[in-house]
Amino acid sequence: MKFKFYQSIQNSFSLKLSLYSGLAYFFILTIYRILFFIYNHNTDEKTNTTEIIKAFLFGIRFDLSTISIIVIFILAISFAGNFKYFFKYQKQLTFIPLIILEWMVLHLGADILYFKNSNKHLGYEAIVFLGKDFTVIFRSALNADLFFILGIFITLIGAGLIFFKGLNTLRTTITSNTNYIQSISHNVLFICILVVLIRGGFQKSPISPGNAAFSKNFFLNNLALNGVFTVLSDLKWKNSPNIQKIKIEEAILIARNEISYPESQFISSRYPILRKTKAKPNTTPPNIVLVILESWTGKFINSKLPDFQSKEITPIFNKLIQKGVYFQNFFSTGGRTSNGLFAILTSIPDRPGFSTIHSQNALANVGGLGNVLKYAGYDSIFIYGGELDFENIKPLVKHWGYDTLYDIDSIQSTHKYEKGIWGYDDENVYDFLIQKLEERDKTKPFLVTVLTLSTHYPYKVPDKKFELFSANSTEKDFLNTLFYADWAIGEFLQKAKNSEYWDNTIFLFAADHTHHRNLNYYEDRNIPLLIYSEKKIQADYRKDFASQLDILPTILGLTGKEIYFSAMGRDLFSSQKKNSGYFAYGNIFGWVEGDVFFLDTVDKTNALHFTSKPPFSEKELCRKMPLPCLIPQRKAKAFLNLSETLIEKNLIFPSANNLKKGDF
C-alpha cells in the first residue's frame, strides 16, 4: 500500500500540485507565526521557552487543518482539468494555487497588524473590510506601519516568483491522455487523509479555535492559531454550536431575573424582554447627549500609572468624575465599534464571531434608543467624524430610530476644519455639533449620540502640543491621542455651558471598547462610563459591575416618561441594584459577578475563571471544582442563547403598528 500510494504521487499531477501547494502554504504559515510572535509579543509578559515551543507545536495542528481545506479545493480544480471540456484550460487552472498563496501572504500580514490593535485574529472582519472600507483601513495602516506593509509586499513578490517557478516545472507533467477515473482512484487515500487533517484528528468534534486554549497565557493561546483558520471558523458560525445551548425557556427565566428592576415591568409573553417603564410625576424630560468614546480603556482613567511616567492621562475626565456618577467596573460587551454600537443603542448583546449587523438579522426589530425615545417626544441626532457607511452603520443607525445623521461629508461641507486619516478630529466634531444644536427645534427635548474617532488606530494627534509622552514610552501614540481626546471633551463642555439647554442636559460618556493592546482578560473588557450633569446628577463613585447593555434602560429611566422598550440590561439608578455583566467577543463569551470573572469559548467548554479584582489572575477553581462556576456559566449561556434566538425569530420588539394596537 505504501509503495502504491507513493507511486500514485509520482504519476498523478493532481497530487503533485496539491502536495507542492500544501508545502508552500505550510512554509508561509510557519514564517507568519514567527513574525506574529516577534511583532505582537509583549516583552513584559512572562513566557518561558517551553510554553512558546508548545504554542508553535499546537499551531501545526491548526495549520494542517487550514492547509487541508485549501488543498481539497485545489484538488477539485485539478480534477476538473481532466475533463475534456476543461482540459484546454488546465494550465490556467494551475495558477489558482499561486493566487491563493499571494492572498495568504497579504491576509496573514494583515492579521499580524490587526491582532496588534484588536487583541484578536481576523475573523468575519476580513470579509467585511474587503468592501468600500478597505481604502480607509489601508491608508491608516500605511501611515502607522509603513515598513511592515513594505515587507509584506516584498514577501508577496518573492514568494510568488519562487512558487511560479515550481509551477512551471509541475506543468510539464500535464498530458492530454490523463484518465479522470484513474486520477480519482489514485487520490482517494489522499482525500481521506485531508479529511482527517481538516477535522484536526479522530476526536468526536472537529478542531475549532477553542482547542487553542492550552495555556493560562492569552497571547500563547492565540499564537497557536492563524488568521486564515479563524476567518473560516467565523464564517461557519451561523449560530453558537450546540455545546453551549440551553433551553430557551430556562434562558428567559435566568435573563429576566437578572434584568428586572422595580421601575419597569414585563408586559408580554410573546416578546420575552418587552417592558414598560413607570412614569415619574412632574418630571421635565432632560436632553440626552451620549458620547461613545472610541477605544477608551478603563485602565488609564482616573489613575497615574508608574509604567506611564505617573502622568495624568485624562485630567479633564478625572475632574468630571468627581462631579458626576462614575462606574469603575463597567464592561464592553464586545470588542469592535459595531459590537459596542449594537449593545449601547439596542441593549442587545452582539453575537460572538460573525456580527449580527453583517447578517440577515441586522434589520430585526430591536427597538433602538432613537425609536423608543421618539415615543416620548424626542428628536434624535447621530454624528460621526468619519464615514457612516463604514461597516454599513448608516442604515442601522436609521433603523434604530435616529432622524438626523451627520458624518464626514456633512462636516466637510462647512469648509471649516482640516480632515485627518479617518475623518475629523474630536474637537471639530464637537464644534460642529454645538452649531447644529443651536439650529434645532427648541420645542422638543433632544437625544444626541456622538461617536468619536481621534483615539482610533493609527493614533495621530492634530498638534504636537498634545504629545504628552516621549518616544520611548510604552503605548505613547495611543496615550497621546487619549490625552488629546480628553482635552477636546473639556472644550466641548465649556462651549455647551454657555447654551440655553445646559441646565436641562445630561451627558453620558461611554467607550465602545478598549484599545486592546497589552491588556489582560479583565482590562480588555473594562471601559469607562460617566453620567454627568451639574443640575440633575448627584456625584457618586460606583464600584458595582455593569455593562453597555445597561445604558439604554438607564437613559429611559432618566427621562421620567412611561416608555415601552426591550433590553437585556437594567436601569443603573434603580432602587434595586445588581452587580453583574455579560460580554462576548471573537469566540469568547462570559460573565462577571462578585469575585468571579468567568469566560468560556463558544465552540468548546473551557470554563476559565479569573478574579474580578487585582491582580486579575486565573484560578483553577472551575476545572478542579466546577460547582462554584455553574451559576456564572449558566447566566452567560442564558444571555448568549436568548439574544441569538430572539434576534433570529424577530421577537425582541413589536412593530410600530403592533405596538400602537397593543398587539404584543
Disulfide bonds with the S-S distance in Angstrom:
Cys622-Cys629 1.86
